[in-house]
Amino acid sequence: MASELRRSRRTVGWLSEQSGIEVPLLAAKLREDEDFTIADLANIAPALDVPVSSLMPDDRVTAP
């Protein structure tokens, strides 16, 4: 998520305003102190002009 925000060259404040997630909570989520909800991702994806799926974690497991 943080990489998409950096790629967009937008600020946490801007994303907060666009997504409706308060700055302190959004910052905590970007630091991975809190988890994003599906609703969060649905609000963030259009703001960053990316599909929701690009914001989902990669669950693929790699063999050692």
C-alpha positions as CSV (number, residue, x, y, z in Angstrom):
1,M,0.0,0.0,0.0
2,A,2.7,2.5,1.0
3,S,4.5,1.8,-2.3
4,E,1.3,2.7,-4.3
5,L,1.0,5.9,-2.3
6,R,4.7,6.8,-3.1
7,R,4.2,5.9,-6.7
8,S,1.2,8.3,-6.9
9,R,3.3,11.1,-5.4
10,R,0.5,11.9,-3.0
11,T,0.5,12.5,0.7
12,V,-1.1,10.6,3.6
13,G,-3.2,13.7,4.2
14,W,-4.5,13.6,0.6
15,L,-5.2,9.9,0.7
16,S,-7.0,10.4,4.0
17,E,-9.2,13.1,2.5
18,Q,-9.9,10.9,-0.6
19,S,-10.6,7.7,1.3
20,G,-12.4,9.0,4.4
21,I,-9.9,7.3,6.7
22,E,-8.6,9.7,9.5
23,V,-4.9,10.5,9.2
24,P,-3.8,8.9,12.4
25,L,-5.5,5.6,11.6
26,L,-4.4,5.7,7.9
27,A,-0.8,6.3,9.1
28,A,-1.0,3.4,11.5
29,K,-2.3,1.2,8.7
30,L,0.5,2.3,6.4
31,R,3.0,1.4,9.1
32,E,1.3,-2.0,9.3
33,D,0.4,-1.3,13.0
34,E,-3.3,-1.8,12.0
35,D,-4.9,-3.9,9.2
36,F,-6.7,-2.5,6.2
37,T,-10.3,-3.6,5.8
38,I,-11.9,-4.5,2.5
39,A,-13.9,-1.3,2.8
40,D,-10.6,0.7,3.3
41,L,-9.2,-0.9,0.1
42,A,-12.4,-0.2,-1.8
43,N,-12.1,3.5,-0.9
44,I,-8.4,3.8,-1.5
45,A,-8.1,2.0,-4.8
46,P,-10.1,4.6,-6.8
47,A,-8.2,7.4,-5.2
48,L,-4.9,5.9,-6.3
49,D,-6.4,4.9,-9.7
50,V,-5.5,1.2,-9.2
51,P,-7.6,-2.0,-8.9
52,V,-8.4,-3.2,-5.4
53,S,-6.6,-6.4,-6.2
54,S,-3.3,-4.5,-6.6
55,L,-3.6,-3.5,-2.9
56,M,-4.2,-7.0,-1.6
57,P,-1.4,-8.9,0.0
58,D,0.3,-11.5,-2.1
59,D,-0.6,-14.8,-0.4
60,R,1.5,-17.0,-2.6
61,V,3.9,-19.2,-0.6
62,T,7.3,-19.9,-1.9
63,A,9.1,-23.1,-1.2
64,P,12.5,-22.8,0.6
